[in-house]
Amino acid sequence: MGRVAGLQQWTKPMAFQWQKWQHKKGNRAFRKKFPNQVLPPDKWLFETFQLDYHKYSIDGNLCAKEIIDWTRPYFPEEALWKILDWGCGTARVTQHIHQYAPYSLVYGADTNAEMIQWNSQHIKNALFHTLTQEPALPYPNDFFHLIYGISVFTHLPIEQQLTWLQTLLRVLETKGILLLSTHGSYFENRLSNKQRLILQQQGFLELVEGKQGLSAGDRNYSVYQTVQHVKELFAKDFELKQLYEGKEFPQMMGGQDLWILQKK
């Protein structure tokens, strides 16, 4: 299935300590400048993004603005949008969505129950729900106008992508928008020649960094996909409205391929 073992598991705590030291001065300055800013625990910032308080706040706000700017043309201005951040983590983006879509109901969902509990306690402009690893969402059919999943398919095995896609399809209204990101050609330079060959031959590569048995969604479980492979996944149920390939638009999603899809 194209799964390749990579770095040893001990690199993860070392990387955490390195980021903590690397951003120590900047994070201390951020705390001093914004003493009332609520931030999630450092270990969660490391797991879901970067251990950089400034980037967590500023980049989260910018990402929220961009998501609304990219999808606004597909919705009537007067509508009360229902928006889901699928795989919201520590609500880095979720908490800012309402600023750019004030007439909206914002939801966040993630499999990490502790993060969801923290979000519910500290982020008051959205509703949060804990998910199981099985593809299921606690929402009615045809409920959301917009669902976005940033850096979710990038760490989700292909078989689970297929089943989750059907679950997302169920809760997305007809003509609703699904915005997703994937690891594409921008990241191929990280791969060995053998890994690139597997990717081109089968359209995807599942790469495990560390010991086997990582749960889906772990940052050390990376999934790379060709554009053609992803197009085939979406073709039956979605119309492709816009594709920004990371190699051509590296500034848009950190090099990830950005897909804007409309439910048929």
Number of C-alpha atoms within 10 A of each C-alpha: 10 16 17 13 14 14 12 11 13 10 11 17 11 11 12 18 13 13 16 18 13 13 16 15 10 14 18 12 14 15 15 11 10 11 9 8 11 11 16 16 12 15 14 16 19 18 16 19 16 18 25 19 22 17 15 20 17 13 14 20 19 14 19 20 18 16 17 16 12 12 18 14 9 14 15 9 11 7 10 14 19 17 24 27 24 23 22 28 25 27 28 24 23 28 24 22 28 18 14 15 20 11 14 18 17 23 22 26 23 22 19 17 15 14 21 24 14 17 24 17 10 14 17 10 17 21 16 25 20 18 18 11 13 10 15 14 19 10 13 10 14 15 17 25 25 27 22 22 17 19 22 22 24 26 23 23 21 19 8 14 17 14 14 18 16 14 15 22 22 19 21 26 18 16 17 22 28 25 20 20 24 28 27 22 19 17 15 17 9 9 14 10 11 8 20 18 14 17 21 14 12 13 17 26 26 23 21 22 20 18 13 13 8 13 13 17 20 16 20 20 23 23 24 27 24 20 18 11 14 15 15 9 14 17 12 10 14 20 16 17 13 13 15 17 22 22 16 12 15 14 10 15 18 14 21 26 27 22 22 20 24 23 19 15
